[in-house]
Amino acid sequence: MITSINTKIIATLGPATQNEKAIIALAKAGVTVFRLNFSHGKHKDFKKCIKTIRKVEKQIGKYLPIMQDLQGPKIRLNRFEKKLTVHNGEVFWLYICNKPDEQPNKICITYPKLTDEIKKGDRIFINDGKIELKTINVKKGEIQVHTIKGGELEPRKGVNLPDTCISLPSLTDQDLDDLKFGVKNRVDYVAMSFVRSAKDVKGLKERLLKMKSKASVISKVEKPQALTEIEEIVKVSDVVLVARGDLGVEIKLEKVPAVQKQILELGFKHKTPVIVATQMLESMIKNSQPTRAEATDVFQAVADGADAVMLSGETAVGDYPVETVEVMSRIIAESERTLKTPSTSLIITENTDEAIAETSAEITEKINAKFVCCFTSSGWTAKLISKNNYRHPVIAFTEKEDTARRIALYKGVLPICINKKLKNLDEMFHVSSNIIKKSGFAKQGDKFVIVAGSPIGLSGKTNLLKVHTVT
């Protein structure tokens, strides 16, 4: 069925939702993409999740892309045994270790080179900035800190070092091991954490190509270094994710909304889907209703052109995972209902496929067509129409199942895999018309716009537009 909302919902699976019943409920409530967070969990658990998602796909008749979120060069505390509350003004020592399970009787940061790179006066943020420390003394393997903003130190919480130049590679040994697992289990998207440059993104793409993986790359923007070349990062990425958690610690909090808006505008300009994430409905981890501010946040992200919005702890460990998705769906529907005009004007282009994608959206609107229908081999045509279409669903036909899964993330796109190679345009129109009628997407007299390319099956050859009336 064509859903009532165009903006896609991504849900993180975790202890609260890693079972078949929960995954079915989330998918029926509105989730399109399932995120597996490789910062937590074991391969055997992720393998079970992937198997369950693929099973649920068949049960409910809906493609459910899987997003593998690599941990990246994330620095964390170790698994120390005893929690500690630190108070404002308190001075104490932090220690350095190589692995999470080392020195459980001490509070350690799991980055062995840190005392070589951190300087006196550098700030240390823990647990998304809830705790703020300032470095006052550095020894080999030890850092003395002054507590600026206190709180409870908990094992494995994230550490941010906005003033320190860290030499960690963009993909750690753990990431490379996780990536092999993801490729073997045919994930649809690989999210790269802490992207610092377009070179990082290109490197992961080249690695996936060598591994013969068709997975697309999601670039997570959460480091200030990324903002210095953000347009290049957007251009080379398949998808961009505004990761407001770490980003809001690494840069000044008041700058995050403007950065989010900038990335959404660049996504439109370069036809790159953008995901807005972190703390969207965070209060629903423990409460059955969100705050008014959270509802407004989701509404505004959709109104500004987000292709997808993402839930993290709300669905991974929350008490109300399905209810959270239902609330998010209602907010998205209201935002889309009230959206009268695009937030960014169309760009004049001499590129044929882009021009046809823009024109298809305009014609669909003007003749009040039911939807846009396209044929795509790589997913490129579906992406172009998605980035230029504001109200109407896009039914995307493809002969490749992996393409169908990837394009399911695109705003407004409903993928249909036809499992056969079409010979010519006549067969293309005949097949699409039959499927649309049998599926009940349109009734006699309804109009829809068809976008395709000739010769068929070649990527980047979108050169045909037709208005079709159901007979």
C-alpha angles and dihedrals in degrees: 000000000000106000124232093239131056100197109086126232121220117199127194115225119221142139091313096053112022095113133088095248092054094045091052091048092049093048092049091047091058111280114142103171128040118210122209110201108213091191085081132031141035132274093247090057093047091049090054090049092051091050091050094048091052089049092050090050090063093043096054099029096236130118111240113192117211119223118202108204110201117211093228123189091331114159116213142172117261126252095272116179104226124052116228131203114211122197132214110279094017118138120211143147129259120198134212127236138168101227136029095247097052123109097002090181091063135056104245138176110227099227113097096197096052098102088053092054108031119087135205108275095029115134124235119202122194130194099009092317097306088125121042123192133177123214113238102164135018126199131165105289094356137083124191113210139189115219112237095169117016135204143129117319110217130188119268096009116151123263123212123196107186094168097046126085103227120200097201115135118248090246117039126205088260090053092051091051091047090047092056088052092049094049092047090052093044102240113187100220133028114202114207113210125216096010109191103177145007086254089065091055094046090049092056091046091052091048092051090048091054089049088053091238122151093202117131123229124243113197113212111211108209106123127081089227089065091059092062090068101019096138092056090048091051091048096053097039125092089213133359125215121202099216099195096180102070091023090059089055097043095049131030111289094232090059095059097083092052091048090050091052092046092052092048090053092048089049090056092046094051097033092244118145114238128209121202113208148170131061094005093141099359096146087065089071084084105009132065092223131045126232118265088245091056092050089051090049093056091043092052095046089056093044090051091055107266111169092205140004122212136217120204122168090008091074101020099057105355128124093229108038098149093040089052091056091047091052092047091050091053093049091049091049091052093047092050092045092056095042104109104168135015115270091228126042120243117268120236109237139176091204107112100216093045091048091051092047091052092045093049091058092049095047092046089054096045098048092038092237118184095237146323118266122200140176116221136173101183098022093250096118092049090050093050094050091044092054092051099039120088109172114012128076119246117222106202119195118200136164092217123080094202089054090049091055095048095049091049086081093060117102113267094356121136109188122212119187111211094188094216138084112245117225103205146351094271091057089046093056092042094051094045093048092050094048092047092051095044092048092052093236091132138015132212112300095023117130127219134175120237122206121186145141134246125241086040122230097035117117117234094020100111103150108136135079127178135174110220130191119207111240 
